Amino acid sequence: NLMMEILLQEERSLANRGELKQRTIHLGYSNLIWEDYLERCIKELTASVKPQTEYDPAWKEVGGKKRADLSVNHGKILVDAKYTEKRNAAKAQYQHQMFYYMMAEIAKNKLSHGPECIVLAYPVSEHHFHHKEEVFELGGQFEEMFAKFGINPTKLIRLGVPIPDQSRLNGSH
């Protein structure tokens, strides 16, 4: 029901702008729907969810500000919504991106530690979801760097989140 609500909200938004293109919603903006879905699900557990937490650029005079998709409990948990398959959710480039977010969170708040964890959340079929098989801790490769900087470790977690299957969305507008 939540996914249908988000899809219909996007449809109304496009219709109000005179751009009723349902395929665009599904193909072009799926990652934004995924972010909305995660935000609403997390808000069911805690009210302290902030979308698009902003950090300064990683490189001077190159690119714009960087944004973590969701910040939970004032940066204690960062969530990056990866609209991809399980095997792609922990690519090296994503891990480097999460490392940057961790260091940016430390610098922004003048902390001696990073967030408790950073989650790379990716969608999995609700019919194939098995919680114990879908959670992987990836933070071991950062331990040496944490030790050099005297920073408490941050767990980097790849997490499969169940999403309604297509059969549940059939018959929608």
Backbone as ProteinMPNN parsed JSONL, in Angstrom:
{"seq_chain_A": "NLMMEILLQEERSLANRGELKQRTIHLGYSNLIWEDYLERCIKELTASVKPQTEYDPAWKEVGGKKRADLSVNHGKILVDAKYTEKRNAAKAQYQHQMFYYMMAEIAKNKLSHGPECIVLAYPVSEHHFHHKEEVFELGGQFEEMFAKFGINPTKLIRLGVPIPDQSRLNGSH", "coords_chain_A": {"N_chain_A": [[0.824, -1.205, 0.0], [1.959, 1.204, 0.741], [3.918, 1.598, -1.248], [2.226, 1.852, -3.478], [0.927, 4.212, -2.784], [3.058, 6.047, -2.903], [3.735, 5.849, -5.64], [1.331, 6.753, -6.823], [1.261, 9.33, -5.799], [3.487, 10.443, -7.086], [2.552, 10.212, -9.702], [0.353, 11.989, -9.653], [1.721, 14.355, -9.161], [3.217, 14.654, -11.537], [1.072, 14.823, -13.334], [-0.129, 17.199, -12.534], [1.729, 18.957, -13.434], [1.375, 18.711, -16.063], [2.636, 16.564, -17.27], [2.029, 13.768, -17.67], [3.373, 10.83, -17.591], [3.599, 7.753, -17.132], [5.463, 5.696, -17.48], [7.873, 7.027, -17.194], [7.95, 7.479, -14.467], [8.344, 4.881, -13.473], [10.703, 4.05, -14.757], [12.524, 6.237, -14.947], [12.511, 7.529, -12.45], [12.704, 5.679, -10.427], [14.66, 5.308, -8.438], [14.211, 7.51, -6.763], [11.668, 6.977, -5.778], [12.262, 4.693, -4.352], [13.926, 5.796, -2.354], [12.022, 7.433, -1.033], [10.302, 5.438, -0.121], [11.972, 3.997, 1.688], [12.471, 6.05, 3.55], [9.879, 6.544, 4.589], [9.309, 4.038, 5.691], [11.287, 3.851, 7.706], [10.537, 6.007, 9.252], [8.342, 4.955, 10.483], [9.443, 3.618, 12.576], [11.08, 5.442, 13.935], [10.925, 8.921, 14.573], [12.976, 10.534, 13.944], [14.238, 11.108, 11.257], [16.042, 12.321, 8.617], [15.952, 13.46, 5.38], [18.317, 13.575, 2.654], [20.865, 14.552, 3.799], [23.296, 16.983, 3.92], [26.653, 17.4, 2.817], [29.881, 18.978, 2.581], [31.624, 19.414, -0.596], [33.671, 16.689, -1.804], [36.014, 17.238, -3.154], [37.892, 20.138, -3.699], [36.538, 22.776, -5.567], [35.487, 21.015, -7.425], [32.693, 19.491, -8.553], [29.511, 19.349, -6.784], [27.855, 19.786, -3.594], [27.715, 16.916, -1.483], [25.344, 14.347, -0.715], [23.953, 12.347, 1.763], [21.5, 9.86, 1.568], [19.611, 9.328, 3.683], [19.497, 10.347, 7.074], [19.556, 9.084, 10.258], [18.431, 9.46, 13.568], [19.946, 11.841, 14.148], [22.361, 11.573, 12.637], [23.511, 9.274, 13.674], [23.011, 6.926, 12.381], [23.502, 6.378, 9.018], [21.893, 6.15, 5.893], [22.091, 4.886, 2.698], [20.354, 4.746, -0.19], [20.335, 2.281, -2.443], [19.339, 1.595, -5.523], [19.496, -1.119, -6.781], [20.763, -4.41, -7.63], [21.528, -7.047, -5.268], [24.241, -7.986, -5.56], [25.482, -5.747, -6.654], [25.223, -3.822, -4.745], [27.263, -3.405, -2.946], [29.492, -2.408, -4.21], [32.865, -1.315, -4.808], [33.03, 1.465, -5.3], [30.74, 2.441, -4.014], [31.324, 1.776, -1.392], [33.539, 3.429, -0.964], [32.249, 5.879, -1.228], [30.578, 5.773, 1.029], [32.513, 5.751, 3.001], [33.492, 8.323, 2.711], [31.182, 9.774, 3.509], [31.117, 8.986, 6.181], [33.522, 10.111, 7.198], [32.966, 12.787, 6.653], [30.79, 13.217, 8.335], [32.021, 12.978, 10.817], [33.784, 15.188, 10.688], [31.953, 17.311, 10.342], [30.5, 17.363, 12.73], [32.463, 17.53, 14.595], [33.454, 15.189, 15.915], [34.814, 12.351, 17.735], [34.365, 9.987, 16.702], [32.752, 7.989, 14.193], [29.513, 7.578, 12.555], [27.261, 5.174, 14.092], [26.568, 3.154, 12.343], [26.604, 2.648, 8.789], [24.368, 2.185, 6.257], [23.913, 0.387, 3.319], [21.261, 0.218, 1.534], [19.3, -1.961, -0.344], [16.782, -3.046, -2.711], [14.849, -6.036, -2.271], [12.989, -8.849, -3.4], [9.81, -9.307, -1.947], [8.977, -11.885, -1.682], [11.245, -13.39, -1.654], [12.734, -12.726, 0.509], [14.904, -13.12, 3.196], [15.78, -12.419, 6.259], [18.178, -13.078, 7.808], [19.909, -13.953, 5.841], [20.337, -11.743, 4.296], [21.762, -9.616, 5.429], [24.871, -8.101, 5.626], [27.98, -7.44, 7.011], [30.349, -5.054, 6.221], [32.458, -3.565, 7.093], [35.083, -4.303, 7.898], [37.362, -3.791, 6.298], [38.046, -1.191, 6.817], [39.231, -1.035, 9.275], [42.036, -0.755, 9.788], [42.527, 1.869, 8.949], [40.812, 3.254, 10.676], [42.145, 2.765, 13.087], [44.582, 4.131, 12.655], [43.723, 6.8, 12.664], [42.652, 6.966, 15.133], [39.92, 6.574, 15.542], [36.726, 5.451, 16.505], [35.379, 2.403, 15.239], [33.097, 2.277, 12.457], [30.326, 0.503, 11.455], [29.785, -0.867, 8.282], [27.107, -1.724, 6.45], [25.482, -3.952, 4.274], [22.239, -4.151, 3.268], [19.37, -5.931, 2.529], [16.171, -4.89, 1.697], [12.792, -5.658, 1.913], [10.567, -5.26, -0.819], [7.432, -4.493, -2.295], [6.263, -6.89, -4.625], [5.875, -6.957, -8.242], [3.413, -8.112, -8.899], [1.742, -7.225, -6.883], [1.423, -4.626, -7.536], [0.068, -4.582, -9.906], [-2.743, -3.589, -11.845], [-2.816, -1.037, -11.062], [-3.065, 2.522, -11.653]], "CA_chain_A": [[0.0, 0.0, 0.0], [2.85, 2.358, 0.798], [4.5, 1.8, -2.577], [1.173, 2.38, -4.342], [0.717, 5.607, -2.393], [4.169, 6.834, -3.453], [3.586, 5.894, -7.097], [0.202, 7.623, -7.163], [1.672, 10.696, -5.477], [4.349, 10.868, -8.186], [1.698, 10.362, -10.874], [-0.395, 13.253, -9.494], [2.672, 15.454, -9.299], [3.478, 14.816, -12.975], [-0.164, 15.251, -13.986], [-0.32, 18.616, -12.21], [2.67, 19.722, -14.26], [1.064, 18.423, -17.468], [3.624, 15.602, -17.761], [1.593, 12.436, -17.287], [4.163, 9.799, -18.266], [3.764, 6.741, -16.108], [6.702, 4.949, -17.681], [8.957, 7.827, -16.636], [7.968, 7.222, -13.027], [8.912, 3.567, -13.194], [12.05, 3.891, -15.283], [13.406, 7.366, -14.689], [12.531, 8.025, -11.084], [12.582, 4.561, -9.494], [15.529, 5.499, -7.275], [13.581, 8.474, -5.857], [10.575, 6.262, -5.123], [12.933, 3.81, -3.402], [14.328, 6.637, -1.227], [10.79, 7.785, -0.308], [9.821, 4.219, 0.544], [12.832, 3.759, 2.849], [12.239, 7.117, 4.528], [8.593, 6.319, 5.251], [9.42, 2.83, 6.521], [12.093, 4.165, 8.886], [9.739, 6.909, 10.09], [7.431, 4.132, 11.286], [10.205, 3.184, 13.743], [11.596, 6.612, 14.64], [10.575, 10.176, 13.907], [14.207, 11.266, 13.672], [14.786, 10.764, 9.94], [16.238, 13.529, 7.814], [16.401, 13.109, 4.028], [19.312, 14.369, 1.94], [21.823, 15.225, 4.668], [24.255, 17.611, 3.018], [28.055, 17.527, 3.213], [30.684, 19.757, 1.643], [32.189, 18.582, -1.675], [34.85, 15.9, -1.459], [37.174, 17.849, -3.794], [37.737, 21.586, -3.856], [36.221, 23.295, -6.903], [35.047, 19.943, -8.325], [31.408, 18.926, -8.142], [28.716, 20.062, -5.796], [27.756, 19.176, -2.273], [27.345, 15.504, -1.458], [24.196, 14.133, 0.161], [23.557, 11.005, 2.188], [20.056, 9.792, 1.327], [18.861, 9.458, 4.934], [20.224, 10.409, 8.334], [18.65, 8.621, 11.31], [18.878, 9.821, 14.93], [20.958, 12.908, 14.103], [23.613, 11.103, 12.066], [24.037, 8.04, 14.276], [22.9, 5.935, 11.314], [23.328, 6.944, 7.682], [21.347, 5.156, 4.972], [22.197, 5.238, 1.295], [19.418, 3.912, -0.944], [20.914, 1.786, -3.694], [18.304, 0.931, -6.313], [20.283, -2.044, -7.57], [20.723, -5.786, -7.146], [22.369, -7.372, -4.112], [25.668, -8.09, -5.892], [26.007, -4.426, -6.972], [24.985, -2.888, -3.644], [28.472, -3.184, -2.146], [30.616, -2.139, -5.099], [33.925, -0.518, -4.183], [32.725, 2.902, -5.374], [29.761, 2.74, -2.973], [32.02, 1.718, -0.111], [34.316, 4.667, -0.867], [31.274, 6.943, -0.992], [30.149, 5.688, 2.419], [33.658, 6.167, 3.815], [33.479, 9.79, 2.678], [30.092, 10.24, 4.37], [31.519, 8.771, 7.559], [34.513, 11.122, 7.55], [32.289, 14.087, 6.622], [29.97, 13.295, 9.548], [32.963, 13.241, 11.909], [34.255, 16.57, 10.565], [30.826, 18.23, 10.494], [30.076, 17.422, 14.125], [33.657, 17.539, 15.445], [33.348, 13.992, 16.743], [35.966, 11.452, 17.763], [33.879, 8.714, 16.17], [31.806, 8.115, 13.084], [28.18, 7.053, 12.856], [27.252, 3.789, 14.576], [26.631, 2.327, 11.144], [26.166, 3.187, 7.507], [23.637, 1.098, 5.617], [23.661, 0.403, 1.882], [19.974, -0.483, 1.449], [18.898, -2.301, -1.713], [15.501, -3.762, -2.69], [14.754, -7.472, -2.559], [11.614, -9.311, -3.549], [9.182, -9.669, -0.672], [8.804, -13.336, -1.66], [12.555, -14.038, -1.524], [13.441, -12.055, 1.589], [15.258, -13.878, 4.396], [16.572, -11.428, 6.994], [19.512, -13.528, 8.194], [20.751, -14.127, 4.66], [20.466, -10.508, 3.53], [22.541, -8.586, 6.111], [26.3, -8.368, 5.568], [28.804, -6.367, 7.547], [31.454, -4.857, 5.288], [33.368, -2.554, 7.628], [36.392, -4.792, 8.289], [38.458, -3.221, 5.514], [38.375, 0.149, 7.298], [39.773, -1.105, 10.634], [43.393, -0.216, 9.852], [42.443, 3.32, 8.852], [40.231, 3.72, 11.938], [43.201, 2.713, 14.098], [45.54, 5.208, 12.378], [43.143, 8.088, 13.027], [42.12, 6.908, 16.489], [38.466, 6.725, 15.428], [35.962, 4.225, 16.763], [34.881, 1.839, 13.976], [31.727, 2.389, 11.979], [29.939, -0.664, 10.673], [29.216, -0.639, 6.957], [26.207, -2.863, 6.306], [24.664, -4.113, 3.071], [20.967, -4.641, 3.805], [18.251, -6.127, 1.614], [14.892, -4.447, 2.26], [11.716, -6.183, 1.064], [9.767, -4.292, -1.571], [6.309, -5.216, -2.9], [6.496, -7.424, -5.963], [5.077, -6.389, -9.333], [2.034, -8.624, -8.867], [0.968, -6.409, -5.945], [1.218, -3.312, -8.141], [-0.773, -4.728, -11.091], [-4.082, -3.014, -11.715], [-2.711, 0.365, -10.657], [-3.252, 3.471, -12.768]], "C_chain_A": [[0.863, 1.263, 0.0], [3.466, 2.642, -0.563], [3.468, 2.358, -3.551], [0.932, 3.855, -4.043], [1.807, 6.508, -2.972], [4.046, 6.953, -4.961], [2.458, 6.834, -7.508], [0.522, 9.084, -6.865], [2.557, 11.256, -6.592], [3.53, 11.102, -9.454], [0.929, 11.677, -10.818], [0.519, 14.453, -9.684], [2.985, 15.718, -10.77], [2.244, 15.336, -13.703], [-0.416, 16.732, -13.74], [0.61, 19.514, -13.012], [2.425, 19.473, -15.743], [2.009, 17.415, -18.084], [3.246, 14.184, -17.392], [2.308, 11.386, -18.146], [4.463, 8.718, -17.246], [5.062, 5.951, -16.259], [7.897, 5.707, -17.11], [9.076, 7.584, -15.137], [8.697, 5.913, -12.744], [10.36, 3.446, -13.651], [12.991, 5.004, -14.858], [13.541, 7.749, -13.244], [12.417, 6.913, -10.047], [13.449, 4.748, -8.259], [14.923, 6.478, -6.286], [12.415, 7.843, -5.114], [11.149, 5.339, -4.054], [13.367, 4.6, -2.159], [13.116, 7.026, -0.379], [10.275, 6.604, 0.5], [10.64, 3.942, 1.808], [12.592, 4.798, 3.942], [10.943, 6.878, 5.301], [8.624, 5.086, 6.145], [10.188, 3.124, 7.805], [11.332, 5.094, 9.822], [8.703, 6.158, 10.918], [8.106, 3.697, 12.584], [10.714, 4.345, 14.584], [11.258, 7.869, 13.856], [11.818, 10.951, 13.47], [14.876, 10.786, 12.384], [14.859, 12.043, 9.128], [16.714, 13.111, 6.425], [17.467, 14.075, 3.518], [20.2, 15.207, 2.86], [22.984, 15.713, 3.812], [25.649, 17.705, 3.637], [28.781, 18.367, 2.172], [31.248, 18.838, 0.555], [33.446, 17.842, -1.21], [36.117, 16.562, -2.003], [36.912, 19.339, -3.97], [37.532, 21.929, -5.322], [35.842, 22.212, -7.908], [33.746, 19.381, -7.778], [30.715, 19.755, -7.075], [28.753, 19.368, -4.45], [27.304, 17.726, -2.406], [26.215, 15.318, -0.458], [24.005, 12.654, 0.469], [22.044, 10.954, 2.06], [19.242, 10.008, 2.595], [19.813, 9.496, 6.12], [19.226, 10.075, 9.435], [19.271, 8.96, 12.668], [20.082, 10.752, 14.904], [22.337, 12.407, 13.67], [24.2, 9.861, 12.7], [24.006, 6.894, 13.272], [22.697, 6.687, 10.003], [22.842, 5.825, 6.768], [21.508, 5.689, 3.556], [21.358, 4.241, 0.511], [20.047, 3.541, -2.28], [19.832, 1.02, -4.443], [19.009, 0.021, -7.308], [20.12, -3.442, -7.002], [21.723, -5.977, -6.015], [23.852, -7.332, -4.463], [26.294, -6.729, -6.202], [25.95, -3.451, -5.792], [26.233, -2.588, -2.816], [29.697, -2.968, -3.027], [31.619, -1.226, -4.398], [33.591, 0.974, -4.203], [31.702, 3.302, -4.319], [30.413, 2.719, -1.598], [32.882, 2.961, 0.093], [33.4, 5.861, -0.581], [30.837, 6.948, 0.471], [31.276, 6.083, 3.365], [33.723, 7.694, 3.853], [32.385, 10.336, 3.589], [30.463, 10.095, 5.844], [32.499, 9.859, 8.002], [33.881, 12.516, 7.573], [31.43, 14.283, 7.866], [30.853, 13.59, 10.763], [33.399, 14.704, 11.881], [33.138, 17.575, 10.85], [30.456, 18.428, 11.962], [31.236, 17.417, 15.118], [33.636, 16.386, 16.449], [34.659, 13.215, 16.752], [35.559, 10.067, 17.251], [32.924, 8.987, 15.024], [30.425, 7.671, 13.506], [28.285, 5.623, 13.38], [27.302, 2.815, 13.402], [26.161, 3.123, 9.933], [25.583, 2.013, 6.743], [23.497, 1.361, 4.123], [22.397, -0.435, 1.688], [19.595, -0.711, -0.008], [17.604, -3.106, -1.658], [15.653, -5.248, -2.982], [13.277, -7.827, -2.643], [11.049, -9.711, -2.196], [9.006, -11.18, -0.547], [10.121, -14.079, -1.468], [13.374, -13.44, -0.387], [13.643, -12.983, 2.779], [16.241, -13.007, 5.169], [18.0, -11.885, 7.292], [20.441, -13.661, 6.996], [21.049, -12.808, 3.952], [21.319, -9.422, 4.19], [24.009, -8.979, 6.117], [27.046, -7.17, 6.127], [30.052, -6.257, 6.681], [32.577, -3.998, 5.849], [34.768, -3.011, 7.976], [37.548, -4.14, 7.551], [38.858, -1.83, 5.98], [39.096, 0.135, 8.647], [41.165, -0.493, 10.763], [43.376, 1.31, 9.814], [41.829, 3.918, 10.121], [41.322, 3.8, 13.002], [44.207, 3.85, 13.903], [45.024, 6.563, 12.837], [42.584, 8.108, 14.45], [40.618, 7.108, 16.54], [37.805, 5.391, 15.756], [35.382, 3.709, 15.454], [33.404, 2.125, 13.716], [31.428, 1.146, 11.166], [29.377, -0.2, 9.335], [28.411, -1.888, 6.637], [25.489, -2.827, 4.959], [23.38, -4.786, 3.533], [19.907, -4.733, 2.715], [16.95, -5.765, 2.313], [13.773, -4.939, 1.352], [10.888, -5.065, 0.443], [8.618, -5.073, -2.216], [6.629, -5.667, -4.32], [5.524, -6.838, -6.974], [3.631, -6.854, -9.278], [1.154, -7.816, -7.918], [0.659, -5.043, -6.533], [0.338, -3.381, -9.386], [-2.164, -4.167, -10.828], [-4.037, -1.565, -11.257], [-2.873, 1.259, -11.882], [-1.939, 3.681, -13.5]], "O_chain_A": [[0.539, 2.255, -0.653], [3.531, 3.795, -0.988], [3.784, 3.233, -4.357], [0.752, 4.654, -4.962], [1.521, 7.598, -3.47], [4.229, 8.039, -5.512], [2.615, 7.624, -8.439], [0.098, 9.976, -7.6], [2.397, 12.408, -6.995], [3.77, 12.059, -10.19], [0.857, 12.4, -11.811], [0.132, 15.447, -10.297], [3.016, 16.87, -11.203], [2.351, 16.189, -14.585], [-0.866, 17.443, -14.638], [0.313, 20.687, -13.24], [3.174, 19.963, -16.588], [2.178, 17.4, -19.303], [4.075, 13.457, -16.846], [1.9, 11.097, -19.27], [5.487, 8.775, -16.566], [5.685, 5.582, -15.263], [8.832, 5.093, -16.597], [10.182, 7.492, -14.604], [9.565, 5.854, -11.874], [11.162, 2.794, -12.982], [14.125, 4.745, -14.455], [14.59, 8.25, -12.838], [12.066, 7.181, -8.897], [13.039, 4.395, -7.154], [15.097, 6.308, -5.079], [12.195, 8.142, -3.94], [10.58, 5.217, -2.969], [13.194, 4.127, -1.036], [13.17, 6.96, 0.849], [9.866, 6.749, 1.652], [10.077, 3.684, 2.872], [12.52, 4.459, 5.123], [10.916, 6.998, 6.526], [8.037, 5.083, 7.227], [9.779, 2.689, 8.881], [11.458, 4.989, 11.042], [8.238, 6.664, 11.939], [7.43, 3.435, 13.579], [10.774, 4.246, 15.81], [11.301, 7.877, 12.626], [11.716, 11.915, 12.712], [15.93, 10.15, 12.411], [13.868, 12.755, 8.97], [17.761, 12.477, 6.296], [17.505, 15.242, 3.908], [20.276, 16.427, 2.715], [23.582, 14.937, 3.065], [25.807, 18.04, 4.811], [28.35, 18.456, 1.023], [31.341, 17.627, 0.754], [34.178, 18.312, -0.339], [37.179, 16.463, -1.387], [35.812, 19.738, -4.352], [38.246, 21.445, -6.2], [35.868, 22.455, -9.114], [33.708, 18.856, -6.666], [31.264, 20.722, -6.546], [29.572, 18.482, -4.204], [26.59, 17.371, -3.344], [26.133, 16.044, 0.533], [23.908, 11.821, -0.433], [21.368, 11.921, 2.412], [18.287, 10.784, 2.592], [20.806, 8.769, 6.162], [18.173, 10.705, 9.538], [20.468, 8.772, 12.887], [21.101, 10.494, 15.546], [23.352, 12.772, 14.262], [25.283, 9.427, 12.308], [24.856, 6.004, 13.301], [21.813, 7.538, 9.901], [23.317, 4.692, 6.854], [21.105, 6.813, 3.257], [21.618, 3.038, 0.542], [20.261, 4.398, -3.138], [19.453, -0.08, -4.04], [19.113, 0.325, -8.496], [19.42, -3.638, -6.008], [22.64, -5.176, -5.831], [24.64, -6.714, -3.747], [27.501, -6.558, -6.035], [26.557, -2.382, -5.836], [26.253, -1.615, -2.062], [30.814, -3.306, -2.634], [31.257, -0.46, -3.506], [33.844, 1.674, -3.222], [31.787, 4.404, -3.777], [30.095, 3.543, -0.74], [32.95, 3.492, 1.202], [33.739, 6.74, 0.211], [30.737, 8.01, 1.084], [31.029, 6.68, 4.413], [33.979, 8.284, 4.903], [32.631, 11.264, 4.36], [30.162, 10.97, 6.656], [32.324, 10.46, 9.063], [34.226, 13.336, 8.424], [31.35, 15.391, 8.396], [30.469, 14.367, 11.637], [33.39, 15.382, 12.908], [33.362, 18.578, 11.528], [30.136, 19.541, 12.381], [31.028, 17.313, 16.327], [33.78, 16.581, 17.656], [35.508, 13.401, 15.88], [36.319, 9.104, 17.357], [32.363, 10.077, 14.905], [30.186, 7.414, 14.686], [29.281, 4.941, 13.139], [27.984, 1.792, 13.454], [25.437, 4.113, 10.04], [26.225, 0.973, 6.598], [23.024, 2.42, 3.709], [22.463, -1.664, 1.68], [19.572, 0.224, -0.808], [17.347, -3.783, -0.662], [16.461, -5.663, -3.813], [12.431, -7.179, -2.028], [11.718, -10.369, -1.399], [8.898, -11.703, 0.562], [10.119, -15.269, -1.153], [14.588, -13.633, -0.333], [12.69, -13.558, 3.304], [17.401, -12.875, 4.777], [18.943, -11.133, 7.046], [21.653, -13.495, 7.139], [21.928, -12.761, 3.091], [21.578, -8.395, 3.563], [24.357, -10.072, 6.565], [26.775, -6.027, 5.758], [30.733, -7.253, 6.436], [33.553, -3.728, 5.148], [35.596, -2.171, 8.328], [38.617, -3.955, 8.132], [39.91, -1.332, 5.579], [39.532, 1.186, 9.117], [41.447, 0.208, 11.734], [44.115, 1.966, 10.549], [42.271, 4.967, 10.589], [41.412, 4.787, 13.733], [44.64, 4.465, 14.878], [45.79, 7.385, 13.34], [42.1, 9.139, 14.918], [40.098, 7.733, 17.463], [38.273, 4.334, 15.334], [34.933, 4.506, 14.631], [32.589, 2.2, 14.636], [32.201, 0.779, 10.281], [28.59, 0.745, 9.273], [28.963, -2.985, 6.561], [24.956, -1.792, 4.557], [23.42, -5.867, 4.121], [19.587, -3.741, 2.06], [16.659, -6.273, 3.396], [13.792, -4.672, 0.151], [10.557, -4.071, 1.09], [8.82, -6.209, -2.644], [7.196, -4.913, -5.112], [4.482, -6.293, -6.609], [2.72, -6.082, -9.576], [-0.056, -7.729, -8.126], [-0.268, -4.37, -6.081], [-0.099, -2.342, -9.88], [-2.688, -4.264, -9.718], [-5.077, -0.931, -11.081], [-2.821, 0.784, -13.016], [-1.886, 4.441, -14.466]]}, "name": "protein", "num_of_chains": 1, "seq": "NLMMEILLQEERSLANRGELKQRTIHLGYSNLIWEDYLERCIKELTASVKPQTEYDPAWKEVGGKKRADLSVNHGKILVDAKYTEKRNAAKAQYQHQMFYYMMAEIAKNKLSHGPECIVLAYPVSEHHFHHKEEVFELGGQFEEMFAKFGINPTKLIRLGVPIPDQSRLNGSH"}
